[in-house]
Amino acid sequence: MQTVNVDLGDRSYPIFIGADLLKDDSILAPYLGKGRVIVVTNEVVAPLYLETVKDLLGKQFSSVIILPDGEETKSLDTIAGIYDHLLEGKYDRKTGLVALGGGVIGDITGFAAATYQRGINFIQIPTTLLAQVDSSVGGKTGVNHALGKNMIGSFYQPQCVIADTEVLGSFRRGKSKPAWRKY
Ligand SMILES: NC(=O)c1ccc[n+]([C@@H]2O[C@H](COP(=O)([O-])OP(=O)(O)OC[C@H]3O[C@@H](n4cnc5c(N)ncnc54)[C@H](O)[C@@H]3O)[C@@H](O)[C@H]2O)c1
């Protein structure tokens, strides 16, 4: 496993990179905080990796939000739905959100985490190459507006990023076509 420490003072965080990291619960444990944890994912990624991540979270796993696939989901309507889930479940400031998916899920989840009760715990488990090398790094979170892409957002750093290179294998196995692959 390689660890890249992003040095941002009191918002510093590690990025763990390697194979089969989702099978090792000792990596995530120190970053989970003390509250309940909600996994935010989508209908493509959930059947592939949700059970593994639930096992990883153990007793702290509380619920899951499974969003439709696609860039259209990156909207304020989706954020409002996540707030509804959090408020209806009486989730407090100790709650953590885990983003399990590509850049779309990471951007949505990060923005919800940045804004719910002025900021709650946020962990990224990026599952596309773009998300592992780009969108999960740097703290840019947000959603699209009808008048422009990424027009509403915030800089918000996660507690940690777990980039398990094995999850990229589900593209090779043909479970999904990444947006850039055309045939
Ligand atoms: N925050 C940032 O700094 C930053 C940087 C670059 C891009 N972005 C944003 O990232 C988004 C694009 O991210 P993306 O390219 O990851 O697209 P995406 O999140 O839509 O994922 C691409 C497709 O792959 C599927 N998928 C995800 N993981 C999979 C896996 N392991 N196996 C099989 N299928 C899988 C998804 O369901 C989707 O259909 C855009 O919204 C863009 O604005 C953000």
The ligand as a Gaussian input file, in Angstrom:
#p B3LYP/6-31G(d) Opt

LIG

0 1
 N      -14.028000      17.242000      -7.835000
 C      -13.101000      17.302000      -8.767000
 O      -11.987000      17.781000      -8.562000
 C      -13.397000      16.706000     -10.128000
 C      -12.374000      16.533000     -11.062000
 C      -12.671000      15.931000     -12.268000
 C      -13.958000      15.529000     -12.558000
 N      -14.943000      15.725000     -11.621000
 C      -16.320000      15.277000     -11.873000
 O      -16.319000      13.862000     -11.931000
 C      -17.425000      13.447000     -12.736000
 C      -16.960000      12.382000     -13.703000
 O      -16.443000      11.302000     -12.946000
 P      -16.338000       9.827000     -13.567000
 O      -15.645000       9.901000     -14.866000
 O      -15.791000       8.972000     -12.496000
 O      -17.846000       9.492000     -13.945000
 P      -18.998000       8.702000     -13.158000
 O      -18.962000       8.961000     -11.719000
 O      -20.265000       9.020000     -13.885000
 O      -18.585000       7.178000     -13.431000
 C      -18.541000       6.693000     -14.784000
 C      -19.392000       5.419000     -14.932000
 O      -18.734000       4.328000     -14.320000
 C      -19.605000       3.669000     -13.393000
 N      -18.744000       3.080000     -12.385000
 C      -18.149000       3.688000     -11.332000
 N      -17.292000       2.850000     -10.733000
 C      -17.363000       1.661000     -11.394000
 C      -16.684000       0.414000     -11.253000
 N      -15.736000       0.207000     -10.336000
 N      -17.000000      -0.580000     -12.115000
 C      -17.900000      -0.382000     -13.069000
 N      -18.568000       0.790000     -13.277000
 C      -18.282000       1.799000     -12.441000
 C      -20.532000       4.780000     -12.941000
 O      -21.734000       4.261000     -12.406000
 C      -20.743000       5.516000     -14.256000
 O      -21.690000       4.835000     -15.063000
 C      -17.975000      14.696000     -13.402000
 O      -19.167000      15.098000     -12.766000
 C      -16.883000      15.733000     -13.179000
 O      -17.403000      17.054000     -13.091000
 C      -14.681000      16.291000     -10.418000

